[in-house]
Amino acid sequence: ATVLFKLRVVGLVTFTALVSMAVAEQGAIHPLRMAHLALAGTLAAAGAAALNHYLDRDLDAIMDRTQRRPLP
C-alpha cells in the first residue's frame, strides 16, 4: 500500500494544503475544516497515485526502471 499510494508524496501534498489553508485564513484556523481538508486531500492524492499506476502499467512493463511497480 505504501508504494501503490505513494504515501510520502501524499503526506507532503496534504501537509502543503493544510499549511496553505492556515496561511490563507490568517491564523483563524477552523479544526473541522482542517480535518475535512486533510481527509479529502489524502484520499484524492492517494486515489490519483493509484490511478496513475493503473493507467501506466503497460508502459511500466516495458521500461527497465519501472518494471517492478506494484501493479503488473
N, C-alpha and C positions, 0 to 999 in steps of 0.2 A: 504493500500500500504506500510506503514511503516513496518508492520510485515511481509508481504509477501516478500518484497525485502531486509529485514534486513538492513535498511538504516544506522544504526550506524556502522555496520560491513563494509558495502560498503564504507562509508566515511573514515573509518580507512584504508582500503585497498588502496583506491585512494590516500589518503594523504601519505601513506608509499611509494607508487610508485612514486609520484611526488618528494618527498624528495630524494629518491634513484636516480632518474634521475638527479636532481640538483647536487648531490654529484658526480655522475659518470661523469658529464660534467664539473666538476671542476670550477663551477661558471659561465661558458659561457651558460647562460640559454637562450633558444630559446622559446619565448612565444607561437608561433604557435604549436611547438612540445608538449609543456606542455599542451596546450588546447586539442590537439588530444589525448594525454595520459589520461587526466582527463575524457574526454568523453568516450573513448573506455574502460578505466578501470572501470568506473562507470557502463556502460551498461553491460560489461562482468560479473562483480561481482553481479549485480542485477539479471541478467539472470540466473546465476548459483544458486543463492539463491532460485529463483522461481522454477527452475527445480528440485532442491533438495526437496522443499516442495511437488511438484507434484509426484515425484518418491517415496517419503516416506509416502504418505498419508495412505496406507494400514497398515503400521506398526504404524504410529502415532495414528490411531484409536484404536489400541489395548492397548497401554501404557497409564497409568493414567496421567503421567506428560505431555504427548504430545497430549492429546485428543482435546485440544482447539486450534489447529493450524489453520491457515487461510483457508486451502483447506480441505473440508470434505472428 
